[in-house]
Amino acid sequence: MTTIILNTNYEYMDKASIDKDLFCDYCNNPLIDPISTPCNHTFCRDCIESKLKQSCGTCAKAKCKNKSITMNDLIPVTERIVLNMLDRLLVKCTVCGTMNIQRGSFEKHAENFCSKLTVNCPAADLKCPWSGPNDQLQQHISICAIEQMRLMVADIIKNNHQLKEQVQKMSEQCYKDNSSYTKELQETNQCLNARVEQLNEALYHEKIRLKDLQTEFQQLKASILQDRTQINQLQTELQYEKEDLTRIDERCNKQEIQINQLADKINTKGVLSTYENPQLEHCLLKSQPRTVIDLSKQQLFDRDIETVIKQALIEKECTRLDLGYNAITAKGASIIADSLKYNTTLEELDFHNNHISDLGVHSLAEVLSSNTSILRALGLGSNGITDNGAEHLAEMLKTNQTITWLALAGNQISDRGVKLLANTLAYQNTSLLVLSLHVNKSISDASVDTIIDMLQRNKSLKKLWIQDCNISDDGKRRLREAAKVKQGFLLYM
């Protein structure tokens, strides 16, 4: 068993709110192992025993005239309700910072959950000098030569003890019988000594074998370190390739916008016939004013956006516009972004499954950063958005106070993008209620600490979707534990 010290490793969460009847009359702290005196005063056991030793039988309560108390007069408090109230007092671990631990469960926390508590090696009884944080104990045990020899040493000690007992019994019998039997006992003792020597020799060989195993272990560690270095190099190269792809994608988007602009100029000059989309116009014509207009899966292109703005936003004054599953690019997003400057009715805008990319996000973020739009919900799922787009949105959220719902599922956002968004939510945004990041496969355990810090600091966020990412089971466990502390918060993983 590891050795730990409990009574100095916690502090009470709200000491001022604790019932004063639960305090020790001497140390003025919540009772520990409570004891009552004949004069109906209650103390911690250590407090009253220490006081009695110092004052020769005087009660530790100030102004109490009872001077005839002895150790035999002390009565342990056994009322279950009092002991349960003391056990349920909430404390904070001063070693690892964990809060809201019931005092009666603190020993279990210290032994099983506190990763920073200083403990000794289980082989301390065999003179192992190691001590350190609880979360390093298992690593030390795996390489502790003394602990690994415990069973062997115990067996030798046991055998030696048994041999000594046999020698003692045989010596006594020899003393009672005759000298000839003494000679027989001496021969037996010699055999036993030979056996001890054999055991010592076996122990010596086992030590050599253990040393060889330790050498092999060090070689394996070196090999693992080399493999990790290669993995880091590959990850760095992959990141560079992702950045190159992002730059290429941005160039393609810019060129596409230029192509669309040239096409518009050509149309303006009358070279091509005026573009019309009867299906879109029919859909808009039958839509009711100031309602939801669903234009998803209508095969819309950037050239249809002007019609959408004119009839859906201006004439129909719709409150929610769904443009999902179309072929809208950064140009179309830029046109809609300009219209949001004068929007007085649209509250929800959904672009899911289009091609607006980081460039389109930049156009939207610039307009929304001015905080003049009434837009509350923005859907950007599956639009080829990378960390650059996440950076634009993070900057926008620093000033925008109307967006409460932001969907970024199914993009190429990685740990860097998560960190940018989480830092904004932790320190600068107080309006966002719902954030969707699921199915971003580049989000890994590297984001876990950042998300936990955001959950601890942000007061507004109520829902976070982050399922189907590259987060390990241990990372998910840590996120769930952090979410439990945040009242009224829902985490979907």
C-alpha positions in Angstrom: 0.0 0.0 0.0 1.2 3.5 -0.8 1.6 6.0 2.1 -0.5 9.2 1.8 -1.3 12.2 4.1 -4.9 13.3 4.0 -5.7 15.9 6.7 -3.5 18.7 5.1 -4.5 18.0 1.5 -7.9 19.5 1.3 -9.8 22.7 2.1 -13.5 23.3 2.6 -15.4 24.7 -0.4 -17.7 27.0 1.6 -16.6 27.0 5.2 -18.8 29.9 6.1 -22.0 28.0 5.2 -21.2 25.0 7.4 -23.5 24.6 10.5 -21.6 25.9 13.5 -22.8 22.9 15.6 -20.4 20.8 13.4 -17.3 22.8 14.4 -14.8 21.8 17.0 -15.0 24.0 20.2 -11.2 24.2 20.3 -9.7 24.4 16.7 -12.9 26.1 15.2 -12.8 23.7 12.2 -15.4 21.0 11.2 -15.1 18.1 13.6 -12.8 15.2 12.7 -13.4 11.9 14.7 -15.7 13.9 17.1 -15.5 13.3 20.9 -17.9 14.7 23.6 -17.0 15.6 27.2 -19.2 15.2 30.3 -19.7 19.0 30.1 -21.4 18.5 26.7 -18.7 20.1 24.6 -17.6 18.5 21.3 -14.0 18.4 20.0 -11.9 16.7 17.5 -10.3 13.7 19.1 -6.7 15.0 18.5 -7.7 18.5 19.8 -9.1 17.3 23.2 -6.5 14.7 23.8 -3.7 17.2 23.1 -5.4 19.8 25.4 -5.9 17.3 28.2 -2.2 16.4 28.1 -1.2 20.1 28.3 -3.7 21.3 30.9 -3.9 18.3 33.2 -7.6 17.6 32.8 -9.1 21.0 31.9 -11.9 21.3 29.3 -10.7 22.9 26.0 -13.8 25.1 25.8 -13.1 28.7 26.7 -14.6 29.8 30.1 -15.6 26.1 30.9 -14.8 25.5 34.6 -14.7 21.7 34.3 -11.2 20.7 35.5 -11.8 17.1 36.3 -11.8 15.5 32.8 -9.7 12.4 32.1 -9.2 10.4 28.9 -11.7 7.8 30.3 -14.4 10.5 30.4 -14.3 11.2 26.6 -17.3 9.8 24.7 -17.0 9.2 20.9 -19.9 10.7 18.9 -21.8 7.8 17.3 -24.9 9.5 16.0 -25.2 8.5 12.4 -26.8 11.7 11.3 -23.9 13.8 12.7 -21.3 11.6 11.1 -23.1 11.6 7.8 -23.3 15.4 7.8 -19.6 15.6 8.4 -18.8 13.1 5.7 -20.9 15.0 3.2 -19.1 18.3 3.7 -17.7 19.5 0.3 -13.9 20.0 0.1 -11.4 20.9 -2.6 -8.2 18.8 -3.1 -5.3 21.3 -2.7 -3.0 18.9 -4.5 -4.8 18.5 -7.9 -7.5 21.2 -7.6 -10.5 18.8 -7.8 -13.6 20.5 -6.2 -16.9 19.3 -4.7 -15.5 16.1 -3.1 -17.4 14.8 -0.1 -15.0 14.8 2.9 -15.9 11.2 3.7 -14.8 10.2 0.1 -11.6 12.2 0.2 -9.4 9.2 1.1 -10.8 7.3 -1.8 -10.1 10.3 -4.1 -6.5 10.6 -2.8 -5.9 6.9 -3.3 -7.6 6.4 -6.6 -8.0 9.7 -8.5 -5.6 12.4 -7.3 -2.9 12.3 -9.9 -0.6 14.9 -8.1 -0.5 13.5 -4.6 2.9 12.5 -3.4 3.1 8.7 -2.6 5.8 6.2 -1.8 6.7 3.1 -3.8 4.8 0.0 -2.6 8.3 -1.5 -2.1 9.2 1.1 0.5 9.0 -1.7 3.1 11.9 -3.2 1.1 13.9 0.1 1.3 12.9 1.5 -2.1 13.7 5.3 -1.8 11.4 6.5 -4.6 8.5 8.9 -3.9 6.6 11.1 -6.3 3.2 12.1 -7.9 0.5 9.5 -7.9 0.2 9.6 -11.7 3.9 8.5 -12.0 3.5 5.6 -9.6 2.6 2.9 -12.1 5.4 4.0 -14.4 7.9 3.6 -11.5 6.5 0.2 -10.5 7.0 -1.1 -14.0 10.8 -0.4 -13.7 11.3 -0.8 -9.9 13.8 -3.6 -9.5 13.0 -4.0 -5.8 9.2 -4.4 -6.3 9.8 -6.9 -9.1 11.9 -9.0 -6.8 9.3 -8.9 -4.0 7.9 -12.4 -4.5 11.3 -13.9 -4.9 12.6 -12.1 -1.7 9.5 -13.0 0.2 9.9 -16.6 -0.8 13.5 -16.7 0.3 12.6 -15.0 3.6 9.8 -17.5 4.1 12.0 -20.4 3.3 14.7 -19.1 5.6 12.2 -18.6 8.4 11.0 -22.1 8.0 14.5 -23.4 8.0 15.3 -21.5 11.1 12.2 -23.0 12.8 13.2 -26.5 11.8 16.8 -26.0 13.1 15.4 -24.7 16.4 13.1 -27.7 16.8 15.8 -30.1 15.9 18.3 -28.4 18.2 15.9 -28.7 21.1 15.3 -32.4 20.3 19.0 -33.0 20.1 19.5 -31.4 23.4 16.9 -33.7 25.0 18.1 -36.9 23.4 21.8 -37.7 22.9 25.0 -36.6 21.2 24.6 -38.9 18.3 21.4 -37.2 17.4 23.2 -33.9 17.6 25.5 -35.1 14.9 22.6 -35.9 12.7 21.1 -32.5 13.3 24.4 -30.9 12.3 24.4 -32.8 9.1 20.8 -31.7 8.4 21.8 -28.1 9.1 24.7 -28.4 6.6 22.2 -29.5 4.0 19.9 -26.6 4.8 22.9 -24.2 4.5 23.7 -25.7 1.2 20.1 -25.1 0.1 20.3 -21.4 1.3 23.5 -21.1 -0.8 21.6 -22.5 -3.8 18.8 -20.0 -3.2 21.3 -17.2 -2.9 22.9 -18.3 -6.2 19.5 -18.4 -7.8 18.8 -14.9 -6.6 22.1 -13.7 -8.0 21.2 -15.2 -11.4 17.8 -13.6 -11.3 19.4 -10.2 -10.6 21.6 -10.6 -13.7 18.5 -11.6 -15.7 16.6 -8.5 -14.4 19.5 -6.3 -15.4 19.4 -7.7 -18.9 15.6 -7.0 -19.0 16.2 -3.5 -17.9 18.8 -3.0 -20.7 16.3 -4.4 -23.2 13.6 -2.1 -21.8 15.9 1.0 -22.3 16.6 -0.1 -25.9 12.8 -0.4 -26.6 12.3 3.1 -25.1 14.9 4.5 -27.4 13.3 2.7 -30.4 9.9 4.1 -29.4 11.4 7.6 -29.1 12.9 7.3 -32.6 9.5 6.1 -34.0 7.7 9.1 -32.4 10.2 11.5 -33.9 9.5 10.0 -37.4 5.7 10.3 -36.7 6.2 14.0 -35.7 8.1 14.6 -38.9 5.4 13.0 -41.0 2.7 15.0 -39.2 4.7 18.2 -39.9 4.9 17.3 -43.6 1.2 16.5 -43.7 0.4 19.9 -42.1 2.5 21.6 -44.8 0.6 19.7 -47.5 -2.7 20.7 -46.0 -1.6 24.3 -46.0 -0.6 24.0 -49.6 -4.0 22.5 -50.5 -5.7 25.4 -48.6 -3.8 28.0 -50.6 -4.6 26.2 -53.9 -8.3 26.0 -52.9 -8.3 29.7 -52.1 -6.7 30.5 -55.5 -9.3 28.3 -57.2 -12.1 30.1 -55.4 -10.7 33.5 -56.4 -10.3 32.4 -60.0 -13.9 31.1 -60.0 -15.1 34.5 -58.7 -13.1 36.2 -61.4 -14.7 33.9 -64.0 -18.1 34.6 -62.7 -17.4 38.3 -62.7 -16.3 38.1 -66.4 -19.4 36.2 -67.2 -21.5 38.9 -65.6 -19.7 41.6 -67.6 -20.4 39.6 -70.8 -24.0 39.2 -69.9 -24.3 43.0 -69.1 -22.9 43.8 -72.6 -25.6 41.7 -74.2 -23.3 39.1 -75.6 -25.3 36.3 -73.9 -29.0 36.1 -73.3 -30.5 37.2 -70.0 -30.3 34.3 -67.5 -33.5 33.0 -66.0 -34.4 30.2 -63.6 -38.2 29.5 -63.9 -38.0 26.7 -61.3 -36.5 29.1 -58.7 -39.0 31.8 -59.5 -41.9 29.5 -59.2 -40.7 28.2 -55.8 -40.2 31.8 -54.6 -43.6 32.9 -56.0 -45.5 30.3 -53.9 -43.6 31.1 -50.7 -45.4 33.1 -48.0 -44.0 36.4 -46.7 -42.1 36.5 -43.4 -41.8 32.7 -43.2 -39.2 30.0 -43.8 -38.1 29.7 -47.5 -36.6 26.3 -48.3 -34.4 26.4 -51.5 -32.3 23.3 -50.6 -31.5 20.9 -53.5 -32.7 23.4 -56.1 -29.5 23.2 -58.2 -28.8 26.9 -57.5 -25.6 28.6 -58.7 -24.0 32.0 -57.9 -26.0 33.6 -60.7 -29.2 32.7 -58.9 -28.3 34.6 -55.8 -29.4 38.0 -57.0 -32.9 36.6 -57.7 -32.9 35.0 -54.2 -32.0 38.3 -52.6 -34.5 40.3 -54.5 -37.5 37.9 -54.1 -36.8 36.0 -50.8 -35.1 38.7 -48.7 -36.4 41.9 -50.0 -39.9 41.1 -51.4 -40.9 38.2 -49.1 -38.9 39.4 -46.1 -38.3 35.7 -45.1 -37.1 34.9 -41.6 -35.2 31.7 -42.4 -33.4 30.9 -45.7 -32.2 27.3 -46.4 -29.8 27.1 -49.3 -28.4 23.7 -48.5 -27.2 21.1 -51.1 -26.7 23.5 -54.0 -23.6 24.7 -56.0 -23.1 28.1 -54.3 -19.4 29.3 -54.1 -17.6 32.1 -52.4 -19.0 34.5 -54.9 -22.6 33.7 -54.0 -21.7 33.9 -50.3 -20.1 37.3 -50.8 -23.3 38.6 -52.6 -25.5 37.4 -49.7 -23.1 38.9 -47.2 -23.5 42.3 -48.8 -27.3 42.0 -48.5 -27.0 41.3 -44.8 -25.8 44.8 -44.2 -29.4 46.0 -44.8 -31.3 43.0 -43.6 -34.1 43.6 -41.1 -35.9 40.2 -41.1 -33.6 37.3 -41.9 -32.6 35.5 -38.6 -31.4 32.1 -39.9 -29.2 31.4 -42.9 -28.1 27.8 -43.8 -25.4 27.1 -46.4 -24.8 23.4 -45.6 -23.3 21.3 -48.4 -22.2 24.1 -50.8 -18.8 25.3 -51.9 -18.4 28.6 -50.2 -14.9 27.8 -48.8 -12.7 30.0 -46.5 -13.1 32.9 -49.0 -16.9 32.9 -48.6 -16.6 32.6 -44.9 -14.3 35.6 -44.9 -17.0 37.7 -46.7 -19.7 36.7 -44.3 -17.5 37.2 -41.2 -16.6 40.7 -42.3 -20.2 41.8 -42.5 -21.3 40.0 -39.3 -18.3 41.5 -37.4 -19.9 45.0 -37.7 -22.7 43.7 -35.5 -25.4 45.4 -37.6 -27.2 42.3 -38.8 -30.0 40.6 -36.8 -28.8 37.1 -38.0 -29.0 34.6 -35.1 -28.2 31.2 -36.8 -25.5 30.5 -39.4 -25.1 27.0 -41.0 -21.8 26.3 -42.8 -21.6 22.5 -42.6 -19.7 20.6 -45.4 -18.3 23.7 -47.3 -14.6 22.8 -47.4 -13.8 25.2 -44.6 -10.3 24.9 -43.0 -8.6 26.5 -40.0 -8.4 29.8 -42.0 -12.1 29.9 -42.2 -12.3 29.1 -38.5 -10.0 32.0 -37.8 -12.3 34.4 -39.7 -15.3 33.2 -37.6 -13.3 33.4 -34.4 -12.5 37.1 -35.1 -16.2 37.7 -36.0 -17.4 36.2 -32.7 -15.2 38.6 -30.8 -17.6 41.5 -31.7 -20.8 39.9 -32.9 -23.5 39.7 -30.2 -26.4 38.2 -32.2 -25.2 34.9 -33.5 -26.4 32.2 -31.1 -26.1 29.1 -33.4 -23.1 28.2 -35.5 -22.8 24.9 -37.5 -19.4 23.9 -38.8 -19.8 20.1 -39.1 -18.2 18.1 -41.9 -15.4 20.5 -42.8 -11.6 20.3 -42.6 -11.1 22.2 -39.3 -8.2 20.8 -37.2 -6.9 21.4 -33.7 -5.6 24.9 -34.6 -9.1 26.0 -35.7 -10.7 24.6 -32.5 -8.1 26.5 -30.4 -8.9 29.8 -32.2 -12.7 29.3 -31.7 -12.4 28.1 -28.1 -10.2 31.0 -27.0 -12.7 33.5 -28.4 -15.6 31.7 -26.6 -13.6 31.5 -23.4 -12.6 35.1 -23.1 -14.5 37.4 -25.5 -17.9 36.0 -26.7 -21.0 35.8 -24.4 -23.8 35.2 -26.9 -23.2 31.9 -28.7 -25.4 29.1 -27.4 -24.9 26.2 -29.8 -21.7 25.1 -31.6 -21.5 22.1 -34.0 -18.0 20.7 -34.9 -18.8 17.1 -35.5 -17.3 15.1 -38.4 -14.2 17.2 -38.5 -11.8 14.3 -38.7 -8.6 16.4 -38.0 -9.8 17.3 -34.5 -7.8 15.1 -32.0 -6.8 14.8 -28.4 -4.7 18.0 -28.8 -7.9 20.0 -28.6 -9.2 18.4 -25.4 -7.4 20.7 -22.9 -8.4 23.8 -24.9 -12.1 22.7 -25.0 -12.1 22.0 -21.2 -10.6 25.4 -20.5 -13.4 27.0 -22.7 -16.1 25.0 -20.9 -14.8 26.2 -17.5 -14.6 29.9 -18.5 -17.5 30.4 -21.0 -20.9 31.1 -19.4 -23.2 31.2 -22.4 -22.6 28.0 -24.4 -25.3 25.4 -23.8 -24.7 22.7 -26.5 -21.6 21.4 -28.2 -21.5 18.7 -30.9 -18.1 17.0 -31.4 -18.9 13.4 -32.3 -17.1 11.5 -35.1 -13.8 13.3 -34.7 -10.4 11.8 -34.0 -10.6 12.0 -30.2 -9.6 9.0 -28.1 -11.8 7.3 -25.5 -9.7 8.9 -22.7 -10.1 12.3 -24.3 -13.9 11.8 -24.5 -13.9 10.7 -20.8 -12.2 13.9 -19.8 -14.6 16.0 -21.8 -17.6 14.3 -20.3 -16.2 14.9 -16.8 -15.7 18.6 -17.6 -19.3 18.9 -19.1 -20.8 17.4 -15.9 -19.5 20.3 -13.8 -21.1 22.9 -16.2 -24.8 23.1 -15.2 -27.4 23.0 -18.0 -24.7 22.1 -20.6 -25.2 19.3 -23.2 -22.2 17.6 -24.8 -22.8 15.3 -27.8 -20.0 12.9 -28.6 
